[in-house]
Amino acid sequence: MRTLVIASQKGGVGKTTIAGHLAVMAESCGAGPVALIDTDPQGSLSSWWNERQAETPAFASVEIGSLATHLKQLEKAGVKLAIIDTPPAVTETIRKVLAVADLVLIPTRPSPHDLRAVGSTVEMVEAAGKRMVFVINGAAQRAKITGEAAIALSQHGTVAPVTLYQRTDFAASMIDGRSAQEIDPTSRSAGEISDLWIYVSAQLRKK
């Protein structure tokens, strides 16, 4: 089993949306069973999952203190991929989650404020000795700052070659427990998530 952690100490960067979308895409690509884990007290990911009509991905309720044990139980149950959504600014929780990660995906919006905030997350991931990949999320079409953000982030680590652009279908799909690719498989959003999953899955397979 592989464990993907979506982490950022900056709120509002799209962690929950990305977690849900990648889980659905992983299932549709045959990489399941997938289990979602929500460690954010706000419970946005669990709220989205509770609205879903589809049976996959699964959702696992866990205690942070027993996270490693819970993951072993999920693996024994046949789960191939666990995707963990994390809270912003609750550092002890994030440290415990990072300890079990095979890969950490750090969503970052292309704004000066978000780029300045990324350092604390990077420090935590490096302290945990984990591999990380940045993904630029919520980018504006043809905005110069998107490229500038990629250059700035590349000084800290690997930047995913797929950018997620600001589109209403990402947020709208989350309202009723679906994903953008389930609403319209031919949409640009669906294509971006598909490309991101292909990249992330290749990273997860690396040792």
N, C-alpha and C positions, 0 to 999 in steps of 0.2 A: 504493500500500500504506500502511496505517496501522500504527503501532506503539504498543501499550498496555503500559505498564510497571506491574507490581504491586510497590510498594515500601513498606517500613517498616523502620526500624532497630530496631524492637522485634520480638523473636521471638514465635512462638506466636499471631500475630494472624489466621492463616488465609490467608496469601498464596497458598500452593500450592493449597489447596482452591478458592479463588476463581478462580485462573488456569485450572485444569482445567475447572471448571464453566462459566466464561464461554466457553472455547474450544469445548466441546461444544455449548453453546447457540448460539454464533455460526454454527457449521457447520449446525445444524438449522434456523436461520433463513435460510440461503442466503447468509451473509456470508463464506463460505470461498472458496478454500482458506485454512485457518488453520494457522499454524506456531507451535508452542510452543518456547520457548527457556528452558533452566534454567541460571541463572548462580550458583546456590547450591551450594557444595561438597558439601553433604549429599545433593544429588541426589534430593530427595523427588519432584519433578515427573517426572523421568525414570523413577524407579522406578514411579510410577503409570502412566505411559504404556507402559512395558514390559509391564505386566499387562493392557493393553487388548486386546480382541479386535477392536474396530472399527478400520477403516482410517483414520478421521479422528478428531481433527485430526492433522496431521503433526508430527513432532518434528525439530528442527534442532540439531545439535551445532555450537557455534561457539566460537571463541577470542575472549575479551574484547577483546584488542588489535586484532582485525580485525572487530569487531562491525559497524561501518558497511558494510564491504565485503560481509560475509555477508548483511546485510539487502538490499543492492542485488541480490545474486545470487538471493535468495529472491523478490524482486519480479520479476526477469526470468523466474523459473520460474513465475510466475503467482499467487504467494501474495498474498492481499488483506489479511490481518491477521496481524501477529506479536504474540504475547503473551509477555512476558518476566517470569519469576519471578526475584526477587532475594534475596540473602542478607541476614540481619540483621547490622548492626555491621561490615560490611566496606566501609568508606566509599569507598575508591578504586574498587572494583568498581561500586558503586552510581553513583558519579559518571559513570563511562564509559557505563553503561547509560542514565542519565538524559539524556545528551547526544543520544541517538537517539530519544527518546520524543516521540510526538505528544500523549499524555495519560498522566498518572501517577495511578494509583488507589492510595490509601493506606487499607488496612483498619485499623480501630481498634476494639478491644474497649471497651465502656463501663465502664471501671474507672478510678479516680483514677490508678493507676500507669501505665496505658496512655496516658491523656490527657496526663500530665506528660511522657511519652517522645516525644510526637509532634513537639515543637518542632524537634528535630535533623533529622528527615526533611523538615519544611517548609522549613527553612533551605537544605538541599541542593537541593530542587526549585526554590526561588526563585532560588538562585544559578545554576542551570542555565537559568533563564528559561522554565520549562515550565509548562503548565497542569496543575492537580491537582484531584482530587475525593476527598473522604473517603467511605468507606463504613463504617457501623457494623456490626460482625460479632460473632456470638456473644452477642447480646442475650437477656436473660431476658424472658419474656412479662410484660407489664404492670409492668415495673420502672421506677420513677421515674427512675433514673439514666440510662436510655436517652435520655430527652428532655433531661436535663441535659447529657449528653455531646454531643448534637447542637448544643445552644446553645453549648457551649464550643468545639467544633470550628468552628462557623460564624464565630468570631472570626478564625480563621486562613485560611479559604477556603470553597469550595463543599462542601456535604454532600449526598451522593446522597439523593434522596427515598425510597429503598428501604432498609429495614433487614433484615439477615440474622439470623435468630434461632437460638439454640442448639438444634440438633436432631441426634439421633444419625445420621440418614440422610446428612447431609453427610459425616461422617467415615467411616461404614460403607461408603458407596459407593466411597470412595477406595481401600479395601483391595484390591479386585479390578479396579481400572482402569476403573471406571464412574463415573457421576455420579448425583446424586439424581434428576434428571429422567429418566434412562435406566431407573432401577429403578422409579420410580412417577411418570409424567408428571402425575398429578393431585394430587401431594403439595403441601403448602404450601411446602416447600423449592424444588420445581421452579418454582412460581409466583413466588417471590422472585427466583430466578436469572433467570427470563424477564424480569421487570420491570427487574432491574438491567441486563441486557444491552440492553434497549430504551433505557434511559437512557444507558448508556455509549456505545452505538453512535451516538446522536445527538450526544453530546459529541465523539466521534472525528471526526465529519463537519465539525465547526466548524474554521475556520482560526485 
